């Protein structure tokens, strides 16, 4: 068979979620994945008796009705179990400190100079008030908001670190809006995506509202973040379990061309042959679309060239549990020289590590212009420096290099629309929506796809 209702290019989480939505809407679907495994950045695998994920993750917006919750409630036959993520900490030479989420928190953050804390608190208050008054902060960089001529290098490293982990870029390219969302001062949800059809499904009726009361009244943020109890592969496995028989999946099937006629997508070609469909859902890197379609509009090609990406290195360490620095639920950030985010995932499920061991992931943003082996060496040495004596407890070391988001949410970057200039060709993934991060961001893009296809009358549920 080479004719389908829909073809999904890419078997990552956004592609699989798209296939699930389409098939549950009565379509027969072909999924083409160039690798021999599905899931891509949403996966888990075994290394010397440890179950590692493809990088540390926190799944956001589950409790308050985010996009993954919506998709699970409406399309999954089986919903995986999730564990509360826990807390965020800052690692210092003296131990762990809570990440500040209120003015009082910033004012008492004694790892930074007192005058810097006051300047940050003032800038934060000013920006929240401007946002409350309707000011668009999406094009104002974090760097622009602070008086860097009088702030210390420690503060610069601190701010830069959190910008990198929230947007993939430095404070010069990270917007204030992105920092507010990442800090939970601004809430995101699905209302604008689904209100046309009255899809409420336990969603809060708020869109981008600033939680100024929490900031000023010293109310601590309660992060709506979770971790899949059985690892990232549990999410992919739940999707695969829920797929009807009308879905066909081909792995090791690299797409060579997207077939078009009169600026309309009609199919794809692979090394094994050509396949045709009414709709093509593209979930690979949108920046690569010009490799598959030669006659794209010049303006669209120029926009795709504006996409910015970041590269991360994750070092997974198996550690004897006698090393007691990771006895917490959540994640920690080290911000001084070679910043990283660490997450002891075996605390969510001790089956991720052998008995009496722990599994901890350390994620670094790395410079793609620097030699990869040099980056690995510097990152590993940073871990040894931050945790004196840890080398005596290390049982396993595993390295991963990934592109965590297909498009960084950066000022002057580009995020694709769901619809493309080619009729019947649609884009999903972390380069087709700028809300949240990771799996949640991918799910947002799939909900946008649902909205578009419903409007066109292609799907009705």
Rosetta blueprint (number, residue, H / E / L):
1 X L
2 X L
3 X E
4 X E
5 X E
6 X E
7 X E
8 X E
9 X E
10 X L
11 X L
12 X E
13 X H
14 X H
15 X H
16 X H
17 X H
18 X H
19 X H
20 X H
21 X H
22 X H
23 X H
24 X H
25 X L
26 X L
27 X L
28 X L
29 X E
30 X E
31 X E
32 X E
33 X L
34 X L
35 X L
36 X L
37 X L
38 X L
39 X E
40 X L
41 X L
42 X L
43 X L
44 X E
45 X E
46 X E
47 X E
48 X L
49 X L
50 X E
51 X E
52 X E
53 X E
54 X L
55 X L
56 X L
57 X L
58 X L
59 X E
60 X E
61 X L
62 X L
63 X L
64 X L
65 X L
66 X L
67 X H
68 X H
69 X H
70 X H
71 X H
72 X H
73 X H
74 X H
75 X H
76 X L
77 X L
78 X L
79 X L
80 X L
81 X L
82 X E
83 X E
84 X E
85 X L
86 X L
87 X E
88 X E
89 X E
90 X E
91 X E
92 X E
93 X L
94 X L
95 X E
96 X E
97 X E
98 X E
99 X L
100 X L
101 X L
102 X L
103 X H
104 X H
105 X H
106 X H
107 X H
108 X L
109 X L
110 X L
111 X L
112 X L
113 X L
114 X H
115 X H
116 X H
117 X H
118 X H
119 X H
120 X H
121 X H
122 X H
123 X H
124 X H
125 X H
126 X H
127 X H
128 X H
129 X H
130 X H
131 X H
132 X H
133 X L
134 X L
135 X L
136 X L
137 X L
138 X L
139 X L
140 X L
141 X E
142 X L
143 X H
144 X H
145 X H
146 X L
147 X L
148 X L
149 X L
150 X L
151 X L
152 X L
153 X H
154 X H
155 X H
156 X H
157 X H
158 X H
159 X H
160 X H
161 X H
162 X H
163 X H
164 X H
165 X H
166 X H
167 X H
168 X L
169 X L
170 X L
171 X L
172 X L
173 X L
174 X L
175 X E
176 X H
177 X H
178 X H
179 X H
180 X H
181 X H
182 X H
183 X L
184 X L
185 X L
186 X E
187 X L
188 X L
189 X L
190 X L
191 X H
192 X H
193 X H
194 X H
195 X H
196 X H
197 X H
198 X L
199 X L
200 X L
201 X L
202 X L
203 X L
204 X L
205 X L
206 X L
207 X L
208 X L
209 X L
210 X E
211 X L
212 X H
213 X H
214 X H
215 X H
216 X H
217 X L
218 X L
219 X L
220 X L
221 X L
222 X L
223 X L
224 X L
225 X E
226 X E
227 X E
228 X E
229 X L
230 X L
231 X L
232 X L
233 X H
234 X H
235 X H
236 X H
237 X H
238 X H
239 X H
240 X H
241 X H
242 X H
243 X L
244 X L
245 X L
246 X L
247 X E
248 X E
249 X E
250 X E
251 X L
252 X L
253 X L
254 X L
255 X E
256 X E
257 X E
258 X E
259 X E
260 X E
261 X L
262 X L
263 X L
264 X E
265 X E
266 X E
267 X E
268 X E
269 X E
270 X E
271 X L
272 X L
273 X E
274 X E
275 X E
276 X E
277 X E
278 X E
279 X E
280 X E
281 X E
282 X E
283 X L
284 X L
285 X L
286 X H
287 X H
288 X H
289 X H
290 X H
291 X H
292 X L
293 X L
294 X L
295 X L
296 X L
297 X L
298 X H
299 X H
300 X H
301 X H
302 X H
303 X H
304 X H
305 X L
306 X L
307 X L
308 X L
309 X L
310 X L
311 X E
312 X E
313 X E
314 X E
315 X E
316 X E
317 X E
318 X E
319 X E
320 X E
321 X L
322 X L
323 X L
324 X H
325 X H
326 X H
327 X L
328 X L
329 X L
330 X E
331 X E
332 X E
333 X E
334 X E
335 X L
336 X L
337 X L
338 X L
339 X L
340 X E
341 X E
342 X E
343 X E
344 X L
345 X H
346 X H
347 X H
348 X L
349 X L
350 X H
351 X H
352 X H
353 X L
354 X L
355 X L
356 X L
357 X E
358 X E
359 X E
360 X E
361 X E
362 X E
363 X E
364 X E
365 X E
366 X E
367 X L
368 X L
369 X L
370 X L
371 X L
372 X H
373 X H
374 X H
375 X H
376 X H
377 X H
378 X H
379 X H
380 X H
381 X H
382 X H
383 X H
384 X H
385 X H
386 X H
387 X L
388 X L
389 X L
390 X H
391 X H
392 X H
393 X H
394 X E
395 X E
396 X E
397 X E
398 X E
399 X E
400 X E
401 X E
402 X E
403 X L
404 X L
405 X L
406 X L
407 X L
408 X L
409 X L
410 X L
411 X L
412 X L
413 X L
414 X L
415 X L
416 X L
417 X L
418 X L
419 X E
420 X L
421 X L
422 X L
423 X E
424 X L
425 X E
426 X E
427 X E
428 X L
429 X L
430 X L
431 X L
432 X L
433 X L
434 X L
435 X L
436 X L
437 X L
438 X H
439 X H
440 X H
441 X H
442 X H
443 X H
444 X H
445 X H
446 X H
447 X H
448 X H
449 X H
450 X H
451 X H
452 X H
453 X H
454 X H
455 X H
456 X L
457 X L
458 X L
459 X L
460 X L
461 X L
